[in-house]
Structure formats: structure tokens, C-alpha cells
């Protein structure tokens, strides 16, 4: 067992011992208070004892009454003469004497007090003190109490009772030890498992390993599931970073190879240096565009806060992007139409939203075939939706969830573009609190929907 187990064990055990001492002390104080309580007894045994005292005084006199009082232990009967002296010379507790005086002088019905008259006409007051020392004694203890004389101590508990008390204490101690050990093991086991999971994560093993179906419904199991989710997320991010590094290296290798070929051709054929410089310029621009898209994607992934946030009309934005696309594509471009019910105002960064929508539209022009491209805008209670529809070959159903991944190409044979446009669009929509999704259309083609929250 580790140190944490023993810390839990000792803390739980000390808490149990403290609780036991507190409860036992409370009972002990209660019993002690009961044993020291001083009251007049007015129950049936007390009246029987008072009747016996009255009969003894009447038929046997004061000496017989003294003998009876000396032999009687329970209930404890006191008899005072008219001068307030107790017949056996026993001290009467002040509290008991005060209660006796109060009842005699108040005129209220007397409870636990009897006025006795001796053969000589002397008046006596008899009363009984209530006892709180547990159940009556039986057997040898009762015989010993019967032979008890004033000034002697009552016999204590017998050996059997002491053995029972010791056995109870031992059983309670063993139960406390077992319970403390079980609780300490229950709390320390998942923490040791979590420590092992952290050690494995420090070695690079991020496979989920902590959550157990047998521990459901407590904070430790929630902690385990949170750790598993964290490790799975870290593993996905690390895989994404490795894949991104591989894809970037692959994308940069081709233009660098063409640059080297153009430089070599310029050295070998000086008369063709002009065409070589044109090739070098095109490849440099392509690499510059790739690096710019990578920086944009990295900036969007690193921060979800927008540098600019202002109101803009999605309908106007779509009209401008469609006009630019028609101009760049020339007369052979597919027909691009914008359908909107009117102005639809959202709040966001105009440059980022322009980039996201332009990437989606250019992707539709590039892969949408010769059919027309429609940009349809509509809204509901809380969202503005912008659909880009084409009549191209569409996307394989298995690839629909992957087209927003960086450097993904549904058709690897086409080398135009770097596969970053839809990934950037997804990050832009996420930064604006929106979403983007794609689905195949009936009859062929692809539908890409951009959704943004409406401005209040």
C-alpha cells in the first residue's frame, strides 16, 4: 500500500475514534448526571416504602423505624423529626431539603412526602430520594446490597459484565479498523490508477485507460472520464499536428522541385531564361498562397476570439462574391445566381466571412461541373443560413465528414488548390459561433450550408 492509503486510513480511523469518544463521553456524562441527580421519588415503590415506614413507626416505635431505615437500601427513605434532624444522622442534600421545604410551605399537594406520627405524638416527615443507577440488582449483587450498611460502597459490576464490555470495545475497534481500511482502499485505488495514467501519458501513451464501468456515479469516476477525454483530445491533436506537418511537407515538395527544375533549365539553356523566370514566379506565388492559408488556419485554430466584430449584410456579401467570381471566371464560367428574401444582418469579421464564403464558392466553381451554381440565403428564428448548390459529381458519402480536414482532396488527381479552403471556412464559422456542413443533392451535386447566429 502506498502513502496515500495510510493517510486515508489514519484520517478515517482517527475520525471514527473521535466520534466514538464523543458519543461515549456524551452517554457517560448523561449517566453521571443521572446518577448525581437529586429528586423526590413519588412513584409506587416510594409510596410502598413510606407506608412501611409509617406502619413500623406506629407499631414498633422510633427504634424499629431506625432499624428498618438502616436495612433498606432501595428505595432510600429519609425520616426527619420536628427539629429537622434525620433519624440515622444522614446528611440530606440541599436540593432535596429545598424541595421538601417548598412543598411543606406552599400548600400544594405533596408528592413523595408523608407526615408520620409516633406513639408519643411526635411528628416526623418521611420522604424518598429517587435513584438513577440503572436496573435493580439481582442474585448475589442483590444479596450484597441487602447487607449493605451506611458508609459502605455498593458492589461494582461483576467479572462477566467486565468481559462483555471489553469484548464490545475490541469488536468496535476491529470493525473500525476494517471499515477504515476498506474506505482508504476505495479512495486510494482510483488515485493510484490516475497516477499510472499520468505516467503513461508522460511516456507518450495517450490511450484512454482510467474510466471503469464499475465506478459510476461519483466524482472519482467523473475525474477518470475527464482524464480519458483529455488524453483522447491530446492524442487527436498530436495526430493532427503530425498529419499537418506531413501534408505541408508534401505540398511544399512539389513547387520546390519545380523551382529547382526551372533554375536548372535556366542554367542549361540561357536562351529560355524568360520562360524559366515565369515558372519560378508562378511557383513562388503558389508557395506564398499556401503559406498565407496555413498562417490563416493556424491563427484561427489558436484563437477563437475575433479581432473585428461589426454588423454586415450577408445578402450584399454574397452578391459581391458572386460578381467577383463571374468576372474572374470569364464568359465560359457556370451561371452564378444569388437568391435571398432581402437583407440578412449578422455580426462578425467581414474579412474572415468573405474568405470563408469565397472559398466555398470557388470550390463549387472548380468542382461543380458546367451546371449553374446557386447561392440561396434564408433565415429562421435565430439563424441565418447560406447554401451553395452545384450540379457537379458530388462527394462520396464516406468522405463528406473529411472534406473540412486540411489538405483533404476528394479527387487526388487534381492538383489545383491545396485543400485548405474548406478547413479555413470551418474555422471561421466556428469563431463566429456558427457551423458548416455538406451533403449530396438529389439528382447530383453538392450542397454546402453555412449557418450564422442572427444579430439581436
C-alpha positions as CSV (number, residue, x, y, z in Angstrom):
1,X,0.0,0.0,0.0
2,X,1.2,3.5,-0.8
3,X,1.5,6.5,1.4
4,X,-1.9,7.9,0.3
5,X,-3.6,4.7,1.5
6,X,-2.1,5.1,5.0
7,X,-3.0,8.8,5.1
8,X,-6.6,8.0,4.2
9,X,-6.6,5.1,6.7
10,X,-5.3,7.1,9.6
11,X,-7.6,10.0,9.0
12,X,-10.7,7.8,8.7
13,X,-9.6,5.8,11.8
14,X,-9.0,9.0,13.8
15,X,-12.4,10.4,12.8
16,X,-14.1,7.1,13.9
17,X,-12.2,7.1,17.2
18,X,-13.0,10.7,17.8
19,X,-16.7,10.0,17.1
20,X,-16.7,7.0,19.4
21,X,-15.1,9.0,22.2
22,X,-17.6,11.8,21.7
23,X,-20.6,9.6,21.7
24,X,-19.3,7.5,24.6
25,X,-18.5,10.7,26.5
26,X,-22.0,12.0,25.9
27,X,-23.5,8.8,27.3
28,X,-21.1,8.8,30.2
29,X,-21.9,12.4,31.1
30,X,-25.6,11.6,30.8
31,X,-25.3,8.6,33.1
32,X,-23.2,10.5,35.5
33,X,-25.7,13.4,35.6
34,X,-28.5,10.8,36.2
35,X,-26.5,9.1,39.0
36,X,-25.9,12.5,40.6
37,X,-29.5,13.9,40.1
38,X,-31.3,14.6,43.4
39,X,-35.1,14.4,43.3
40,X,-38.0,13.3,45.4
41,X,-39.4,9.9,44.4
42,X,-43.2,9.8,44.2
43,X,-43.6,6.5,42.3
44,X,-45.4,3.4,43.5
45,X,-42.2,1.9,45.1
46,X,-41.7,5.1,47.1
47,X,-45.3,5.1,48.4
48,X,-44.9,1.4,49.4
49,X,-41.7,2.3,51.3
50,X,-43.4,5.2,53.0
51,X,-46.4,3.0,54.1
52,X,-43.9,0.5,55.5
53,X,-42.1,3.3,57.4
54,X,-45.4,4.6,58.8
55,X,-46.5,1.1,59.9
56,X,-43.1,0.4,61.5
57,X,-43.2,3.7,63.4
58,X,-46.8,3.1,64.6
59,X,-46.3,-0.4,65.8
60,X,-42.6,-0.6,66.7
61,X,-41.7,2.9,67.6
62,X,-38.7,5.1,66.6
63,X,-36.1,2.4,67.3
64,X,-37.8,-0.1,65.0
65,X,-38.0,2.6,62.3
66,X,-34.3,3.3,62.7
67,X,-33.6,-0.4,62.2
68,X,-35.8,-0.6,59.1
69,X,-34.2,2.5,57.6
70,X,-30.7,1.1,58.2
71,X,-31.6,-2.2,56.4
72,X,-33.4,-0.6,53.5
73,X,-31.2,0.4,50.6
74,X,-33.7,0.8,47.7
75,X,-35.6,3.0,47.8
76,X,-33.6,5.2,50.1
77,X,-36.0,6.6,52.8
78,X,-35.2,9.6,54.9
79,X,-37.1,10.5,58.1
80,X,-36.7,13.8,59.9
81,X,-38.1,14.8,63.3
82,X,-39.8,18.1,64.0
83,X,-36.3,19.7,64.6
84,X,-35.1,18.7,61.1
85,X,-32.8,16.0,62.3
86,X,-32.6,12.8,60.2
87,X,-33.1,9.7,62.4
88,X,-29.9,8.0,61.2
89,X,-27.9,11.2,61.1
90,X,-27.5,11.0,57.3
91,X,-27.0,14.3,55.5
92,X,-29.8,15.4,53.4
93,X,-28.7,17.1,50.1
94,X,-29.5,20.8,50.0
95,X,-31.5,20.4,46.8
96,X,-33.7,17.7,48.3
97,X,-34.2,19.8,51.5
98,X,-35.2,22.8,49.5
99,X,-37.8,20.8,47.5
100,X,-39.1,19.4,50.8
101,X,-39.4,22.8,52.4
102,X,-41.1,24.2,49.3
103,X,-43.8,21.5,49.3
104,X,-44.4,21.8,53.0
105,X,-44.8,25.6,53.0
106,X,-46.5,26.1,49.6
107,X,-49.7,24.3,50.4
108,X,-49.7,22.4,47.1
109,X,-50.4,18.7,47.0
110,X,-47.5,16.8,48.4
111,X,-45.7,14.4,46.1
112,X,-43.2,11.9,47.6
113,X,-43.6,13.2,51.2
114,X,-45.5,11.6,54.1
115,X,-46.2,13.1,57.6
116,X,-45.8,10.4,60.2
117,X,-46.9,10.4,63.9
118,X,-45.1,8.4,66.6
119,X,-46.6,6.6,69.5
120,X,-45.6,9.5,71.7
121,X,-47.3,12.0,69.4
122,X,-44.0,13.2,67.9
123,X,-44.4,14.4,64.3
124,X,-42.0,13.1,61.6
125,X,-41.5,13.8,57.9
126,X,-40.6,10.9,55.6
127,X,-39.6,11.2,52.0
128,X,-37.8,9.0,49.4
129,X,-34.8,10.0,47.3
130,X,-35.0,8.9,43.6
131,X,-32.2,6.7,42.4
132,X,-30.8,6.7,38.8
133,X,-28.3,3.9,38.9
134,X,-29.8,1.5,36.4
135,X,-31.9,-1.6,36.8
136,X,-32.3,-3.3,40.1
137,X,-29.7,-5.7,41.2
138,X,-30.3,-9.4,41.2
139,X,-28.7,-12.6,42.6
140,X,-25.5,-12.2,44.6
141,X,-25.4,-8.4,43.9
142,X,-28.9,-8.0,45.4
143,X,-27.9,-10.0,48.5
144,X,-24.8,-7.9,48.9
145,X,-26.9,-4.7,48.6
146,X,-29.3,-6.0,51.1
147,X,-26.5,-6.5,53.6
148,X,-25.1,-3.1,52.9
149,X,-24.6,-0.7,55.7
150,X,-24.4,3.2,55.7
151,X,-21.0,4.4,54.7
152,X,-20.2,1.2,52.6
153,X,-19.7,1.3,48.8
154,X,-22.1,-0.6,46.7
155,X,-20.6,-3.6,44.8
156,X,-19.4,-2.9,41.3
157,X,-20.1,-4.8,38.1
158,X,-19.2,-8.4,38.1
159,X,-16.5,-10.1,36.1
160,X,-19.0,-11.3,33.4
161,X,-20.1,-7.7,32.8
162,X,-16.4,-6.5,32.5
163,X,-15.7,-9.3,30.0
164,X,-18.7,-8.2,28.0
165,X,-17.6,-4.6,28.0
166,X,-14.0,-5.5,26.9
167,X,-15.4,-7.7,24.2
168,X,-17.6,-4.9,22.9
169,X,-14.7,-2.5,22.8
170,X,-12.5,-5.0,21.0
171,X,-15.3,-5.7,18.4
172,X,-15.9,-2.0,17.9
173,X,-12.1,-1.4,17.4
174,X,-11.8,-4.3,14.9
175,X,-14.9,-3.0,13.0
176,X,-13.4,0.5,12.9
177,X,-10.1,-0.9,11.5
178,X,-11.8,-2.9,8.8
179,X,-14.1,-0.1,7.8
180,X,-11.2,2.4,7.7
181,X,-9.1,0.0,5.6
182,X,-11.9,-0.5,3.1
183,X,-12.6,3.2,2.8
184,X,-8.9,4.0,2.4
185,X,-8.6,1.4,-0.3
186,X,-11.7,2.6,-2.1
187,X,-10.4,6.2,-2.2
188,X,-6.7,5.5,-3.0
189,X,-7.2,2.9,-5.7
190,X,-8.5,5.3,-8.4
191,X,-5.9,7.9,-7.5
192,X,-3.2,5.3,-8.0
193,X,-4.7,4.4,-11.3
194,X,-4.8,8.0,-12.3
195,X,-1.1,8.4,-11.3
196,X,-0.3,5.4,-13.5
197,X,-2.3,7.0,-16.4
198,X,-0.3,10.2,-16.0
199,X,3.0,8.3,-16.0
200,X,1.9,6.6,-19.2
201,X,0.9,9.9,-20.7
202,X,4.3,11.3,-19.8
203,X,5.8,8.5,-21.9
204,X,3.6,9.4,-24.8
205,X,0.9,6.8,-24.3
206,X,-2.3,8.7,-24.5
207,X,-4.7,5.8,-25.0
208,X,-7.8,6.2,-22.6
209,X,-7.2,3.8,-19.7
210,X,-8.7,5.2,-16.5
211,X,-12.6,5.1,-16.6
212,X,-14.1,1.9,-15.3
213,X,-17.8,0.9,-15.8
214,X,-17.8,-0.4,-12.2
215,X,-17.2,3.1,-10.8
216,X,-20.1,5.1,-12.0
217,X,-21.8,8.0,-10.3
218,X,-19.1,9.5,-8.1
219,X,-16.6,12.3,-8.5
220,X,-13.6,10.0,-8.9
221,X,-15.2,8.2,-11.9
222,X,-16.0,11.6,-13.4
223,X,-12.4,12.6,-12.9
224,X,-11.4,9.4,-14.7
225,X,-13.7,10.1,-17.6
226,X,-12.5,13.7,-17.9
227,X,-8.9,12.4,-18.0
228,X,-9.8,9.9,-20.7
229,X,-11.4,12.7,-22.8
230,X,-8.4,14.9,-22.3
231,X,-6.0,12.3,-23.3
232,X,-8.1,11.3,-26.3
233,X,-8.2,15.0,-27.3
234,X,-4.5,15.4,-26.9
235,X,-3.9,12.3,-29.0
236,X,-6.1,13.6,-31.7
237,X,-4.3,17.0,-31.7
238,X,-0.9,15.3,-31.8
239,X,-2.1,13.1,-34.7
240,X,-3.5,16.2,-36.4
241,X,-0.2,18.1,-36.0
242,X,1.8,15.1,-37.3
243,X,-0.6,14.8,-40.3
244,X,-0.5,18.5,-40.9
245,X,3.3,18.5,-40.9
246,X,3.3,15.6,-43.3
247,X,0.8,17.3,-45.6
248,X,2.7,20.6,-45.6
249,X,5.9,18.9,-46.4
250,X,4.2,17.1,-49.3
251,X,2.6,20.3,-50.6
252,X,5.9,22.2,-50.5
253,X,7.9,19.5,-52.1
254,X,6.2,19.7,-55.5
255,X,6.6,23.5,-56.0
256,X,10.2,23.4,-54.7
257,X,11.0,20.6,-57.1
258,X,9.6,22.7,-60.0
259,X,11.6,25.7,-58.8
260,X,14.8,23.7,-58.8
261,X,13.9,22.3,-62.3
262,X,13.3,25.9,-63.6
263,X,16.6,27.1,-62.2
264,X,18.4,24.2,-63.7
265,X,16.8,24.7,-67.1
266,X,17.8,28.4,-66.9
267,X,21.4,27.4,-66.3
268,X,21.4,24.8,-69.1
269,X,19.5,26.9,-71.7
270,X,20.2,30.6,-71.2
271,X,18.0,31.4,-74.2
272,X,14.9,30.1,-72.3
273,X,15.6,32.1,-69.2
274,X,12.4,34.1,-69.7
275,X,10.1,31.1,-69.5
276,X,12.1,29.8,-66.6
277,X,11.6,33.0,-64.7
278,X,7.8,32.9,-65.4
279,X,7.7,29.4,-64.0
280,X,9.7,30.5,-60.9
281,X,7.3,33.4,-60.4
282,X,4.2,31.1,-60.6
283,X,5.7,28.6,-58.2
284,X,6.7,31.4,-55.8
285,X,3.2,32.8,-55.8
286,X,1.7,29.3,-55.2
287,X,4.0,28.8,-52.3
288,X,3.2,32.3,-50.9
289,X,-0.5,31.5,-51.2
290,X,0.0,28.2,-49.4
291,X,1.9,29.8,-46.6
292,X,-0.7,32.5,-46.2
293,X,-3.5,29.9,-46.0
294,X,-1.5,28.0,-43.4
295,X,-1.0,31.1,-41.3
296,X,-4.7,31.9,-41.5
297,X,-5.7,28.4,-40.5
298,X,-3.2,28.4,-37.7
299,X,-4.3,31.8,-36.4
300,X,-8.0,30.6,-36.4
301,X,-7.2,27.4,-34.6
302,X,-5.1,29.2,-32.0
303,X,-7.6,31.8,-31.1
304,X,-11.4,31.7,-31.1
305,X,-11.8,35.5,-30.4
306,X,-12.4,37.9,-33.3
307,X,-10.3,40.9,-33.8
308,X,-13.2,42.8,-35.5
309,X,-16.9,42.4,-35.0
310,X,-19.4,44.5,-36.8
311,X,-22.7,44.2,-38.4
312,X,-22.9,43.2,-42.1
313,X,-25.4,42.1,-44.7
314,X,-25.0,38.5,-45.8
315,X,-27.0,39.2,-49.0
316,X,-24.7,42.1,-50.0
317,X,-21.7,39.9,-49.2
318,X,-22.9,37.1,-51.4
319,X,-23.7,39.5,-54.3
320,X,-20.2,40.9,-54.2
321,X,-18.5,37.5,-54.1
322,X,-20.7,36.2,-57.0
323,X,-19.8,39.2,-59.1
324,X,-16.1,38.8,-58.5
325,X,-16.4,35.1,-59.3
326,X,-18.2,35.8,-62.6
327,X,-15.6,38.4,-63.6
328,X,-12.6,36.1,-62.8
329,X,-14.1,33.0,-64.5
330,X,-14.9,34.8,-67.7
331,X,-17.7,34.0,-70.2
332,X,-17.2,30.2,-70.0
333,X,-17.9,30.2,-66.3
334,X,-21.1,28.5,-65.0
335,X,-24.0,30.7,-64.2
336,X,-23.9,32.0,-60.6
337,X,-27.1,33.3,-59.1
338,X,-27.9,34.7,-55.6
339,X,-31.4,34.1,-54.2
340,X,-32.3,36.0,-51.0
341,X,-35.5,37.2,-49.4
342,X,-33.9,40.6,-48.6
343,X,-31.1,41.9,-46.2
344,X,-30.0,39.4,-43.6
345,X,-27.8,41.1,-41.0
346,X,-25.3,39.2,-38.9
347,X,-22.4,40.3,-36.7
348,X,-18.8,39.3,-37.4
349,X,-15.5,40.0,-39.1
350,X,-16.2,41.0,-42.7
351,X,-12.8,39.8,-44.0
352,X,-13.0,36.4,-42.4
353,X,-16.6,35.8,-43.6
354,X,-15.6,37.0,-47.1
355,X,-12.8,34.5,-47.1
356,X,-15.0,31.6,-45.9
357,X,-17.8,32.2,-48.4
358,X,-15.3,32.9,-51.2
359,X,-13.5,29.6,-50.6
360,X,-16.8,27.7,-50.7
361,X,-18.0,29.4,-53.9
362,X,-14.6,28.9,-55.6
363,X,-14.6,25.3,-54.6
364,X,-18.1,25.0,-56.2
365,X,-16.9,26.6,-59.4
366,X,-13.8,24.4,-59.6
367,X,-15.6,21.1,-58.9
368,X,-19.2,21.8,-59.8
369,X,-19.1,21.0,-63.5
370,X,-20.8,23.0,-66.1
371,X,-24.1,23.4,-64.3
372,X,-25.3,26.6,-62.7
373,X,-24.3,27.5,-59.1
374,X,-26.9,28.9,-56.8
375,X,-26.3,30.8,-53.6
376,X,-29.5,30.7,-51.6
377,X,-30.0,32.7,-48.4
378,X,-32.8,32.2,-45.8
379,X,-33.3,32.6,-42.1
380,X,-35.3,31.2,-39.2
381,X,-35.9,32.4,-35.7
382,X,-32.2,32.5,-34.6
383,X,-30.0,31.5,-37.5
384,X,-29.1,32.8,-40.9
385,X,-28.4,30.1,-43.5
386,X,-26.4,30.4,-46.7
387,X,-26.5,27.4,-49.1
388,X,-24.1,27.0,-52.0
389,X,-25.5,24.5,-54.5
390,X,-23.8,23.0,-57.6
391,X,-24.5,20.2,-60.0
392,X,-21.1,18.5,-60.0
393,X,-20.3,14.9,-59.3
394,X,-20.7,15.4,-55.5
395,X,-18.7,13.7,-52.8
396,X,-18.6,10.1,-51.8
397,X,-20.7,9.6,-48.7
398,X,-17.7,8.2,-46.7
399,X,-15.7,11.5,-47.5
400,X,-18.4,14.0,-46.5
401,X,-17.1,14.3,-42.9
402,X,-13.5,14.7,-44.1
403,X,-13.7,17.5,-46.7
404,X,-13.2,20.1,-44.0
405,X,-9.9,18.5,-43.0
406,X,-6.8,20.3,-44.0
407,X,-5.2,19.1,-47.3
408,X,-8.0,16.7,-48.0
409,X,-8.9,16.2,-51.7
410,X,-11.8,14.1,-52.8
411,X,-10.0,13.7,-56.2
412,X,-6.3,13.3,-55.6
413,X,-5.6,13.5,-59.4
414,X,-6.5,17.2,-59.4
415,X,-3.6,19.3,-58.2
416,X,-5.2,22.8,-58.3
417,X,-5.6,24.2,-54.8
418,X,-4.2,22.9,-51.6
419,X,-7.2,21.5,-49.8
420,X,-7.3,24.3,-47.2
421,X,-10.2,26.4,-48.3
422,X,-13.0,24.4,-46.6
423,X,-10.8,23.9,-43.5
424,X,-10.4,27.7,-43.2
425,X,-14.2,28.2,-43.8
426,X,-15.0,25.7,-40.9
427,X,-12.7,27.6,-38.5
428,X,-14.2,30.9,-39.5
429,X,-17.7,29.7,-38.9
430,X,-16.7,28.2,-35.5
431,X,-15.1,31.5,-34.5
432,X,-18.4,33.2,-35.2
433,X,-20.4,30.7,-33.2
434,X,-21.8,29.1,-36.4
435,X,-21.3,25.9,-38.3
436,X,-20.7,24.5,-41.8
437,X,-21.8,21.2,-43.3
438,X,-22.0,19.4,-46.7
439,X,-24.4,16.9,-48.2
440,X,-25.1,15.4,-51.6
441,X,-28.1,16.7,-53.6
442,X,-30.7,14.6,-55.2
443,X,-30.0,14.3,-58.9
444,X,-26.3,15.0,-58.4
445,X,-24.3,17.8,-57.0
446,X,-23.2,19.1,-53.6
447,X,-24.9,21.4,-51.0
448,X,-22.7,23.3,-48.6
449,X,-24.6,25.1,-45.8
450,X,-23.1,28.0,-43.8
451,X,-25.1,28.9,-40.6
452,X,-24.5,32.0,-38.5
453,X,-26.4,33.4,-35.5
454,X,-28.6,36.4,-36.3
455,X,-28.0,39.8,-34.8
456,X,-30.4,40.7,-32.0
